[in-house]
Amino acid sequence: MDRPQSNYFGAGPAQLPLSVLQQAAKDLINFQDEGLGIGEISHRSKPAGKVITDTKAHLKELFAIPDTHEVFFLQGGGTTGFSSIASNLSAAHFGKTGEVGTAAYLVTGSWSEKSAQESERLGVPTEIICNSKKESGKYDSIPETKTWAGKLDAKKHSYVYFCENETVHGVEWPAQLPQELIDSKVPIVADLSSDILSRKINVSDYSLIMAGAQKNIGLAGLTLYIIKKELLDNIAKVSPKQLRDASLPVSPIATEYPTVVKNDSAYNTIPIFTLHVIDLVLKRLLERGGIEHQQEENEEKAKILYDALDKFPDFYNLPVNKKFRSKMNVVFTLKKEGLDAKFLEEASSLNLTGLKGHRSVGGFRASLYNAVELSSVKLLADFVTKFAENN
């Protein structure tokens, strides 16, 4: 089971390490000599339970997750997360204070915008604390902390939400969260779908982390969560009737966080094959030196490509403020018209694929997720250099 090296830069579903795919393929046929494939075993069997336990343990080891937090998994992706966060975190605030809180959103790209829209759609009181597009006309930066941090109120706001890495627009928050955000005491909720395990973070700073698997750690269909246990206790204090009486949404039982955690992520049929792929990715990360090693490699990959593009400021347009450039999703356009199709065609002839930008913004996007090899990035950097020189 082999294939030529893939130089694929798609934003998701994204490339996975070949060694992970090879092991997963074997396990899909016969998992640990069970005589059944990993996708065929019961989600409540001992082998499946061990996959859940091992995946949680490996994630805790990689992230140094403290005892104050719990790990669980839900079916679906980031969009499912948008709604489950709004309903569960609203319930947590109500369970803690007895009052309806307002969800605060920091909008710095299309995904945080969609999440805020979902909160509003569900009837949760929602406030946009900052919106970088309204301030600059486009999603190309993150507003200065002093312009929005003072608006946060722990008594009023049930949580504050942001998307750590905006895949469409190539904007990424600094790994060190603003101290003013932490000091606000408003529960911090973050979507890490596209930069999960790409760099070190302090999990203790977050009340809830949500990450869809299909961009950086696995296959589509599963989302991981890291939640502060205090939130679980507060959600469990509130009955569905109390929430309805307060005009707050009631979480579907399959996405009600305390129920999922109580049933070890197997209240309903968890896609165990998808979870197993995540665990294989986590084990590979541990074997290669953990997040520290991966972060060093990711920083090198991003530097190589950004340096190549920056050498030609009259040819390539990089719209994102350098301070907030994503190391996972490098977005750029050509200043010279009529060359987009030629760029993609010539790149494809060199087996450089997945470079077309998101349909909402056009141009190009190179996603440099963990599984993208350094050699692939060097090939791409050489190509963008030669393409600029020749055109």
ZIQUI-V735156 format. One record per helix or strand of 2 or more residues. SS is the DSSP state (2 for helix, 1 for strand). FROM is the first residue (numbers start at 1). TO is the last residue. If there is no record, write none. Layout:
SS:FROM:TO ; SS:FROM:TO
This chain:
1:7:8 ; 2:18:29 ; 2:46:63 ; 1:69:75 ; 2:78:97 ; 1:102:107 ; 2:110:121 ; 1:126:131 ; 2:132:136 ; 2:145:147 ; 2:149:151 ; 1:157:163 ; 1:165:166 ; 1:171:172 ; 2:179:183 ; 1:188:191 ; 2:203:205 ; 1:208:212 ; 1:222:228 ; 2:229:236 ; 2:240:245 ; 2:253:255 ; 2:257:262 ; 2:272:287 ; 2:290:310 ; 1:316:317 ; 2:322:324 ; 1:329:334 ; 2:340:349 ; 1:352:353 ; 1:364:367 ; 2:374:390
